[in-house]
Amino acid sequence: MRITLLLLFFTAICSCKGGVYRAPSDSMAETIREGETFYIRSANQFNRNDIVAFNYYGDDYMAAPDDNGHFQKQWEKRFCRLIAVSGDSLQIRNDTVYLNGRALAFPPGAKLMYKIYASSFIDDEMMALEENNQLGPAQSLDNQIIYQLALSRDQLAALQKKYSEIIQVEHAYPEPIISLDTMYATLNPALHWNNSNYGSIRIPAAGETIEVTTLNYKLYQAIPGIKIGLNKIKEQLYFVLGDNRHMCMDSRYIGLLAHSNMYGIVK
């Protein structure tokens, strides 16, 4: 299955930290759509469910090569929804997020990935968008047409109401993370986590000492000064998710964020 990961870079309309920005992708759709402008308010306190702006020291695979063909890490600006903070326990099961054992309400405009089975081809703009349609249309052995789309619940309901050709809809869950070398793995791949089924994890609090190993390093890689071995957590940590849950590079991929990574709240 081909999954196009949309990166969460900002296109700045002004150069200051607090200011107006334009969303370059649908990574927070439908809450914030590609091309929409929004205001970021500089902040020093962040609460669960805030849409936060943060800096991340990106991995080599996300950087452009220099004149010698070497890839250099660089600071990237992104925005996601803040889900959990230091001291919280978090788990994702079949796309439902559990915070300290309680299921969180799904954001109204958020998207999940669905497989849509139809009796014939559907001529619809939603089906034609390459960045939205992840599978097809593809024809199955029993002559059904299969689409795989990132949709909000309202979008899915509208398609089902509009097209009688749709005969079945099911959630599309990605394959488990199977290689520690993959850029997506944040923890031991033997756990078979993916972006629909993740954890559980407990987010360390400031003052705690944790052991970082080669197997869990990617969970902590975004924290300034982190290294293999014993590390004392010096600041509040956060776990963030994009509302477009299957099309977002968030804490499931880049790991936990430190307070010093954060700089604003989207308004």
C-alpha positions, -999 to +999 in steps of 0.1 A: +000+000+000+014+034-010+012+060+017+022+095+009+033+113+040+026+149+039+053+169+057+042+197+080+063+226+069+050+261+073+048+288+045+053+320+065+036+352+054+055+371+081+089+363+095+080+366+132+072+336+154+038+349+163+020+358+131+000+346+101+009+314+083-005+293+054-010+255+057+010+238+028-007+204+032-038+187+046-019+172+075-044+188+099-074+185+077-103+190+079-096+212+109-071+233+089-071+227+052-043+230+027-039+267+017-059+281+046-043+309+066-042+309+104-027+329+132-001+316+156+000+333+190+033+331+208+029+311+240+048+296+269+020+274+283+004+246+264-027+225+273-041+192+260-062+197+228-044+229+218-032+230+182+005+239+188+033+252+167+067+237+173+102+234+159+118+200+152+154+192+144+146+171+113+160+138+103+184+134+074+157+120+051+137+152+053+166+175+045+177+188+011+212+178+000+240+204+000+264+210-029+284+179-020+253+157-019+253+154+018+220+156+037+221+181+066+196+181+095+176+213+098+150+229+120+115+225+107+083+242+118+052+222+122+018+222+139-003+194+154-028+188+182-014+184+217-027+151+231-007+142+262+018+158+286+044+146+311+030+121+335+002+109+311-001+074+298-012+071+262-023+043+239-039+042+204-061+012+196-078+010+162-074+048+158-090+056+191-067+075+215-068+065+252-054+090+276-048+077+311-072+049+303-101+070+290-110+072+253-107+107+238-134+121+215-124+122+179-119+158+166-150+167+145-130+175+113-103+149+117-097+122+090-092+085+090-083+061+062-111+041+047-113+014+020-144+020-002-157-009-023-179+001-052-198-019-079-184+004-106-161+034-111-171+066-093-165+098-111-159+122-082-133+149-075-126+133-041-117+100-058-094+117-083-071+136-059-038+117-060-028+130-025-061+118-011-066+085-030-040+061-017-049+029-035-069+032-067-092+029-082-081-008-082-102-037-094-106-067-072-109-103-082-147-102-078-148-071-101-154-046-073-137-013-075-116-004-045-107+031-033-086+040-003-092+075+010-085+098+039-119+112+049-136+129+077-168+113+090-188+140+072-171+135+039-176+097+042-213+102+050-217+125+020-201+100-004-223+072+009-254+093+005-244+105-030-233+072-046-254+041-046-224+023-062-207+022-028-215-013-014-190-015+015-168+007+037-141-004+062-113+011+081-079+008+064-052+000+090-016+002+079+009-026+082+028-029+115+062-013+118+085-042+111+120-026+108+139-006+133+157+011+104+125+026+090+122+063+095+088+057+111+098+035+140+097+052+174+100+021+195+110-016+193+095-030+161+089-063+178+059-046+193+043-043+159+030-008+164+017+014+136-001+047+135-035+031+142-022+009+171+005+024+192+016+021+228+010+021+255+036+046+266+041+068+297+055+103+291+083+110+316+080+141+339+106+167+345+131+155+371+128+119+362+157+099+349+152+076+320+173+051+302+176+057+264+187+027+244+191+020+207+156+005+207+137+034+222+159+063+211+135+075+184+108+081+210+131+107+226+151+119+196+135+153+194+144+162+230+174+186+230+205+170+245+192+135+245+218+107+242+221+069+246+223+060+283+208+076+314+192+110+309+175+133+334+144+150+319+148+187+324+115+200+310+079+192+303+073+167+274+045+165+250+029+140+225+012+155+195-010+141+167-022+155+134-060+155+128-054+138+094-044+107+113-030+086+085-013+115+067+007+133+093+043+132+106+036+136+143+049+121+176+042+086+163+071+093+139+093+120+154+088+112+190+081+132+221+086+170+220+102+191+248+088+224+260+117+242+244+105+228+210+072+246+213+066+283+205+030+290+198-007+281+197-028+281+165-058+304+167 
